Amino acid sequence: MSNASATHTNSSAWIAFWFGLAGLILMPIPLFIGLILGGGLSIVAAVFAVIALLKGLARSGKGIAPVVFAAIFILLTWGGISLGGGIVW
């Protein structure tokens, strides 16, 4: 008997988590490389975070924890870019 049906995970939430983390890590690279890589990944992470949040709310809040961390990573990335991260040397 398979126990896979009992352990549904919110895969969109984990995709948002990892893309958000990668965007945060890549954002400080100077000369617009961090802006393009980190900013691009954080936008993709934001899209997946919204999808994961809607899925999690439909399942009465299950699988929302990675979305919360992804949102924190996304906000830190966008805050770092607004302060010059990824743009200046």
C-alpha distances in whole Angstrom, upper triangle without the diagonal:
4,7,9,10,11,13,16,19,22,23,26,27,26,28,31,31,31,34,36,36,37,40,41,41,43,45,48,49,52,54,52,49,47,48,47,44,43,44,42,39,39,40,37,35,37,36,32,33,34,31,28,30,30,27,26,29,27,24,26,27,24,24,28,29,29,31,33,34,34,37,39,38,40,42,44,44,46,48,48,49,52,53,54,51,50,54,56,57
4,5,7,9,10,12,15,19,19,23,24,23,25,27,27,28,30,32,32,33,36,37,37,39,42,44,45,49,51,48,45,44,44,43,40,39,40,38,35,36,36,33,31,33,32,28,29,30,27,25,27,27,23,23,26,24,21,24,24,21,21,25,25,25,27,30,30,30,33,35,35,36,39,40,40,42,44,45,46,48,50,50,47,47,50,53,53
4,6,6,7,10,13,16,17,21,21,20,23,25,25,26,28,30,30,31,34,35,35,37,40,42,43,47,49,47,44,42,43,41,38,37,38,37,33,34,34,31,29,31,30,26,27,28,25,23,25,25,21,20,23,22,19,21,21,17,18,21,22,22,25,27,27,28,30,32,32,34,36,37,38,40,42,42,43,46,47,48,45,45,48,51,51
4,5,5,7,10,13,14,17,18,17,19,22,22,23,25,27,27,28,31,32,33,34,37,39,40,44,46,43,41,39,39,38,35,34,35,33,30,30,31,28,26,28,27,23,23,25,22,20,22,22,18,18,21,20,17,19,19,16,15,19,20,20,22,25,25,25,28,30,30,31,33,35,35,37,39,40,40,43,45,45,42,42,45,48,48
4,6,6,10,13,14,17,18,18,20,22,23,24,26,28,28,30,32,33,34,36,38,41,42,45,47,44,42,40,40,39,36,35,36,34,31,31,31,28,26,28,26,23,23,24,21,19,20,20,16,16,19,17,14,17,17,14,15,18,20,20,22,24,25,25,28,30,30,31,34,35,35,37,39,40,41,43,45,46,43,43,46,49,50
4,6,9,13,15,18,18,18,21,22,22,24,26,27,28,30,32,33,34,36,37,40,42,45,47,45,42,40,40,39,37,35,36,34,31,31,32,29,26,28,27,23,23,24,22,19,20,20,17,15,18,17,13,15,16,12,13,17,18,19,21,23,24,24,27,29,29,30,33,34,35,36,38,39,41,43,44,45,43,42,46,48,49
4,6,10,12,15,15,14,17,19,19,20,23,24,24,26,28,29,30,32,34,37,38,41,44,41,39,36,37,36,33,32,32,31,28,28,28,26,23,25,24,20,20,22,19,16,18,19,15,14,17,16,13,15,14,11,11,14,15,16,18,20,21,21,24,25,26,27,29,31,31,33,35,36,37,39,41,42,39,39,42,45,46
4,7,9,12,12,12,15,17,17,18,21,22,23,24,26,27,29,30,32,35,36,40,42,39,37,34,35,34,31,29,30,28,25,25,26,23,21,22,21,17,17,18,16,13,15,15,12,11,14,13,10,13,13,9,9,12,14,14,15,18,19,19,21,24,24,25,27,29,29,31,33,34,35,37,39,40,37,37,40,43,44
4,6,9,8,9,11,13,13,15,17,18,19,21,23,24,25,27,28,31,33,36,38,35,33,31,31,30,27,26,26,25,22,21,22,20,17,18,18,14,14,16,14,10,13,14,10,10,13,13,11,13,12,8,6,10,11,10,12,15,16,15,18,20,20,21,24,25,26,27,29,30,31,33,35,36,33,33,37,39,40
4,6,5,7,9,10,11,13,15,16,17,19,20,21,23,25,26,29,31,34,35,33,31,28,28,27,25,23,23,22,19,18,19,16,14,15,14,11,10,12,10,7,9,10,7,7,11,11,10,12,10,8,5,8,10,9,9,13,14,13,15,18,18,18,21,23,23,24,27,28,28,30,33,33,31,31,34,37,38
4,5,5,6,9,10,11,12,14,15,17,18,20,21,22,24,27,28,32,33,30,28,26,26,25,22,21,22,20,17,17,17,14,12,14,13,9,10,12,10,8,11,12,10,10,14,14,13,16,14,12,9,11,12,10,10,14,14,13,15,18,17,18,21,22,22,23,26,27,27,29,32,32,29,29,32,35,36
4,5,5,6,9,10,10,12,14,15,16,18,20,21,22,25,27,30,31,28,26,24,24,22,20,19,19,17,14,14,14,11,9,11,9,6,7,9,7,5,9,10,8,10,13,13,13,16,14,12,9,10,12,9,9,12,13,11,13,16,15,15,18,20,19,20,23,24,24,26,29,29,27,26,29,33,34
4,5,5,6,9,10,10,12,14,15,16,18,20,21,24,26,29,30,28,26,23,23,22,20,18,18,17,14,13,14,12,9,10,10,7,6,9,8,5,7,10,9,9,12,13,13,15,12,10,7,7,8,5,5,9,9,8,10,13,13,13,16,18,18,19,21,22,23,25,27,28,26,26,29,32,33
4,5,5,6,8,10,10,12,14,15,16,18,20,23,24,27,29,27,25,22,23,22,19,17,18,17,14,13,15,12,10,12,12,9,9,12,11,9,11,14,12,12,15,17,16,18,15,13,9,10,9,6,7,11,10,8,12,14,13,14,17,18,17,19,22,22,23,26,27,28,25,25,28,31,32
4,5,5,6,8,10,11,12,14,15,16,18,21,22,25,27,24,22,20,20,19,16,15,16,14,11,11,12,9,7,10,10,7,8,11,11,9,12,14,13,14,17,18,18,20,17,16,12,12,13,9,9,13,12,9,12,14,13,13,16,17,16,18,21,21,21,24,26,26,23,23,26,29,30
4,6,5,6,8,10,10,12,14,15,16,19,21,24,25,23,21,18,18,17,15,13,13,12,9,8,10,8,4,7,8,5,5,9,9,8,10,13,13,13,16,18,18,19,16,15,12,11,11,8,7,10,9,6,8,11,10,9,13,14,13,15,18,18,19,21,23,24,21,21,24,27,28
4,6,5,6,9,10,11,12,14,15,18,20,23,25,23,21,18,19,18,16,13,14,14,11,10,12,11,7,9,11,9,8,12,12,10,12,15,15,14,17,19,19,20,16,15,11,11,9,6,6,8,6,4,8,9,8,9,12,13,13,15,17,18,19,21,23,23,20,20,24,26,27
4,5,5,6,8,10,10,12,14,17,18,22,24,21,19,16,17,17,14,12,14,13,9,10,12,11,8,11,13,10,11,14,15,13,15,18,18,17,20,22,22,23,20,18,14,14,13,9,10,12,10,8,11,12,9,11,14,14,13,16,18,18,19,21,23,23,20,19,23,25,26
4,5,5,6,9,10,10,12,15,16,19,21,18,16,14,14,14,11,9,10,9,6,6,9,7,5,9,10,9,10,13,14,13,15,18,18,18,21,23,23,24,21,20,16,16,15,11,11,13,11,8,11,12,9,9,13,13,11,13,16,16,16,19,21,21,18,17,20,23,24
4,5,5,6,9,10,10,14,15,18,21,18,16,13,14,14,11,8,9,10,7,5,8,8,5,8,11,10,9,13,14,13,15,18,18,18,20,23,23,24,20,20,16,15,14,10,10,11,8,5,8,8,5,5,9,9,8,10,13,13,14,16,18,18,15,15,19,21,23
4,5,5,6,9,10,13,14,18,20,18,16,13,14,15,12,9,11,12,9,8,12,12,9,12,14,13,12,16,17,16,17,21,21,20,23,25,25,25,22,21,17,16,14,11,11,12,9,7,10,9,6,8,11,10,9,12,14,13,14,17,18,18,15,15,19,21,22
4,5,5,6,8,11,12,16,18,16,13,11,12,12,9,7,10,10,7,8,12,11,9,13,15,14,14,18,19,18,20,23,23,22,25,27,27,28,25,24,20,19,18,14,14,16,13,10,13,13,9,10,13,12,10,13,15,14,14,18,19,18,14,14,17,19,20
4,5,5,6,9,11,14,16,13,11,8,9,9,7,4,6,7,5,5,9,9,8,11,13,13,14,17,18,18,19,22,23,23,25,27,28,29,25,25,21,20,18,15,15,15,13,10,12,12,8,8,11,10,7,9,12,11,11,14,15,15,12,11,14,17,18
4,6,5,8,10,13,16,14,13,9,10,12,10,6,8,11,9,8,11,12,11,12,16,16,15,18,20,19,20,23,24,24,26,28,29,29,26,25,22,20,18,15,15,15,12,10,11,10,6,7,9,7,5,9,10,9,10,13,13,13,10,10,14,16,17
4,6,7,9,12,15,14,12,9,11,13,10,7,11,12,10,11,14,15,13,16,19,18,18,21,23,22,23,26,27,26,29,31,31,32,28,27,24,22,20,17,17,17,14,13,14,13,9,11,13,10,8,12,13,11,12,15,15,15,11,11,14,16,16
4,6,6,10,12,11,8,5,8,9,6,5,9,10,9,10,13,14,13,16,18,18,19,22,23,23,24,27,28,28,30,32,33,34,30,29,26,24,23,19,19,20,17,15,16,15,12,12,14,12,9,12,14,11,11,15,15,13,10,8,12,14,14
4,6,8,11,9,8,4,6,8,7,4,7,10,9,9,12,14,14,15,18,19,19,21,23,23,24,27,28,28,30,33,33,34,30,30,27,25,23,20,20,19,17,15,15,14,11,11,12,10,6,9,10,7,7,11,11,10,6,5,9,11,12
4,6,9,9,9,6,8,11,10,8,10,13,13,13,16,18,17,19,22,22,22,25,27,27,28,31,32,31,33,36,36,37,33,33,29,27,26,23,23,22,19,18,18,16,13,14,14,11,9,11,11,8,8,12,11,9,5,5,8,9,9
4,7,7,6,4,8,10,9,9,11,13,14,14,17,18,19,20,23,24,24,27,28,28,30,32,33,33,35,38,38,39,36,35,31,30,28,25,25,25,22,20,21,20,16,16,17,15,12,14,15,11,11,14,13,11,7,5,8,9,8
4,6,6,6,8,10,11,11,13,15,16,17,19,21,21,23,25,26,26,29,31,31,32,35,36,36,38,40,41,42,38,38,35,33,31,28,28,28,25,23,23,22,19,18,19,17,14,15,15,12,11,13,13,9,7,4,5,6,5
4,5,7,8,10,11,12,13,15,17,18,19,21,22,24,26,27,28,30,32,32,34,36,37,38,40,42,43,44,40,40,37,35,34,31,30,30,27,25,25,24,21,20,21,19,16,16,17,14,12,14,14,10,9,6,5,6,6
4,5,5,6,9,10,10,12,14,15,16,18,19,20,22,24,25,27,28,29,30,33,34,35,36,39,40,41,38,37,34,32,31,28,27,27,25,23,23,22,19,18,19,17,14,14,15,13,10,12,13,10,9,5,5,8,9
4,5,5,6,8,9,10,12,14,15,16,18,19,21,22,24,26,27,28,29,32,33,33,35,37,38,39,36,36,32,31,30,26,26,26,24,21,22,22,18,17,19,17,14,14,16,14,11,15,15,12,10,6,8,10,11
4,5,5,5,7,9,10,11,13,15,15,17,19,20,21,23,25,25,27,29,30,31,33,35,36,37,33,33,29,28,26,23,23,23,20,18,19,18,15,14,15,13,10,11,13,10,8,12,13,10,7,4,7,10,11
4,6,6,5,8,10,10,11,14,15,15,18,19,20,22,24,25,26,28,29,30,32,34,35,36,33,33,29,27,27,24,22,23,21,18,18,18,15,13,14,13,9,9,12,10,7,10,11,9,7,5,6,10,12
4,6,5,6,8,10,10,12,14,15,17,18,19,21,23,24,25,27,29,29,31,33,34,36,33,32,29,27,27,24,22,23,22,18,19,19,16,14,16,15,12,12,15,13,10,13,15,13,11,8,9,13,15
4,6,5,6,9,10,11,12,14,16,17,18,20,21,22,24,26,27,28,30,32,32,34,31,30,27,25,25,21,20,22,19,16,17,18,14,13,15,15,11,12,15,13,11,15,16,14,12,9,11,15,16
4,5,5,6,9,10,10,12,14,15,16,18,20,20,22,24,25,26,28,30,31,32,28,28,25,23,22,19,18,18,16,13,14,14,11,9,12,11,7,9,12,10,9,12,14,12,10,8,11,14,15
4,6,5,6,9,10,10,13,14,15,17,19,20,21,23,24,25,27,29,30,31,28,28,25,23,22,19,18,18,17,14,13,14,11,9,11,11,7,7,11,10,8,11,13,12,10,9,11,14,17
4,5,5,6,9,10,11,13,14,16,17,18,20,22,23,24,26,28,29,30,28,27,24,23,23,19,18,19,18,14,15,16,13,11,13,14,10,10,14,14,11,14,17,16,14,12,14,17,19
4,5,5,6,9,10,11,12,14,15,16,18,20,21,22,24,26,26,28,25,24,21,20,19,16,15,16,15,11,13,14,11,9,12,13,10,11,14,14,13,16,18,17,14,13,16,19,21
4,5,5,6,9,10,10,12,14,15,16,18,19,20,22,24,25,26,23,23,20,18,17,14,13,14,12,9,9,11,8,5,9,10,7,8,11,12,11,13,16,16,14,13,16,19,21
4,5,5,6,9,10,11,13,14,15,17,19,20,21,23,25,26,23,23,20,18,19,16,14,15,15,11,11,13,11,8,11,12,10,9,13,14,12,14,17,17,16,15,17,21,23
4,5,5,6,9,10,11,12,14,16,17,18,20,22,23,24,22,22,19,17,18,15,13,15,15,11,12,14,12,10,13,15,12,13,16,17,16,18,21,20,18,17,20,23,25
4,5,5,6,9,10,10,12,14,15,16,18,20,21,22,19,19,16,14,14,11,9,12,11,7,8,11,9,7,11,13,11,12,15,16,15,18,20,20,18,18,20,24,25
4,5,5,6,9,10,10,12,14,15,16,18,20,21,18,19,16,14,15,12,9,11,11,8,7,10,10,7,10,12,11,11,14,16,15,17,20,20,19,19,21,24,26
4,5,5,6,9,10,11,13,14,16,17,19,20,18,19,16,14,16,14,11,13,14,11,11,14,13,11,13,16,15,14,18,19,18,20,23,23,22,21,23,27,29
4,5,5,6,8,10,10,12,14,15,16,18,16,16,13,12,14,11,9,12,13,9,10,14,13,11,14,17,16,16,19,21,20,22,25,25,23,23,25,29,30
4,5,5,6,9,10,10,12,14,15,16,14,14,11,9,11,9,6,8,10,7,7,11,11,10,12,15,15,15,18,19,19,21,23,25,23,23,25,28,30
4,5,5,6,9,10,11,12,14,15,13,14,13,11,13,12,8,11,13,10,9,13,14,12,14,17,17,16,19,21,21,22,25,26,25,25,27,30,33
4,5,5,6,9,10,11,13,15,13,13,12,11,14,12,10,13,15,12,12,16,16,15,17,20,20,19,22,24,24,25,28,29,27,27,30,33,35
4,5,5,6,8,10,10,12,10,10,8,7,10,9,7,10,12,10,11,15,15,14,17,19,19,20,22,24,24,26,28,29,27,28,30,33,35
4,5,5,6,8,10,11,8,9,8,6,10,10,7,9,12,11,10,14,15,14,16,19,19,20,22,24,24,25,28,29,28,28,31,34,36
4,5,5,6,9,10,9,11,10,9,13,13,10,13,16,14,14,17,19,18,19,22,23,22,25,27,27,28,31,32,31,31,33,37,39
4,6,5,6,9,8,9,8,9,12,12,11,14,16,15,15,19,20,19,21,24,24,24,27,29,29,30,33,34,32,32,35,38,40
4,5,5,6,5,5,6,6,9,10,9,11,14,14,14,17,19,19,20,23,24,24,26,28,29,30,32,34,32,32,35,38,40
4,5,5,5,7,9,8,12,13,11,13,16,16,16,19,21,20,21,24,25,25,27,29,30,31,33,35,33,34,37,40,42
4,6,7,9,10,11,14,16,14,16,19,19,19,22,24,23,24,27,28,28,30,32,33,34,36,38,36,37,39,42,44
4,6,6,8,10,13,15,14,16,19,19,19,22,24,24,25,28,29,29,31,33,34,35,37,39,37,38,40,43,45
4,6,9,10,13,15,14,15,18,19,19,22,24,24,25,27,29,29,31,33,34,35,37,39,37,38,41,44,45
4,6,6,9,12,11,12,15,16,16,18,20,21,22,24,25,26,27,30,31,32,34,36,34,35,38,40,42
4,6,8,10,11,12,14,15,16,18,20,21,22,24,26,27,28,30,31,33,35,36,34,35,38,40,42
4,6,7,8,10,11,12,14,16,17,18,20,22,23,24,26,27,28,30,32,33,31,31,35,37,38
4,6,5,7,9,10,11,13,15,15,17,19,20,21,23,24,26,27,29,31,28,29,32,35,36
4,5,5,7,9,10,11,13,14,16,17,19,20,21,23,25,26,27,29,27,28,31,33,35
4,5,5,6,9,10,10,12,14,15,16,18,20,21,22,24,26,27,24,25,28,31,32
4,5,5,6,9,10,10,12,14,15,16,18,20,21,22,24,26,23,24,27,30,31
4,5,5,6,9,10,11,12,14,15,16,18,20,21,23,25,23,24,27,29,31
4,5,5,6,9,10,11,12,14,15,16,18,20,21,23,20,22,25,27,28
4,5,5,6,9,10,10,12,14,15,16,18,20,21,19,19,23,25,26
4,5,5,6,9,10,10,12,14,15,16,18,20,18,19,22,25,26
4,5,5,6,9,10,10,12,14,15,16,18,17,18,21,23,25
4,6,5,6,9,10,10,12,14,15,17,14,15,18,21,22
4,5,5,6,8,10,11,12,14,15,13,14,17,20,22
4,5,5,6,8,10,10,12,14,13,15,17,19,22
4,6,5,6,9,10,11,12,11,13,15,17,19
4,5,5,6,9,10,11,8,10,13,15,17
4,5,5,6,9,10,9,11,12,15,17
4,5,5,6,9,9,11,13,14,17
4,5,5,6,5,8,10,11,13
4,5,5,4,6,8,10,13
4,5,7,9,9,11,14
4,6,9,9,10,12
4,6,5,6,9
4,5,7,9
4,6,8
4,7
4
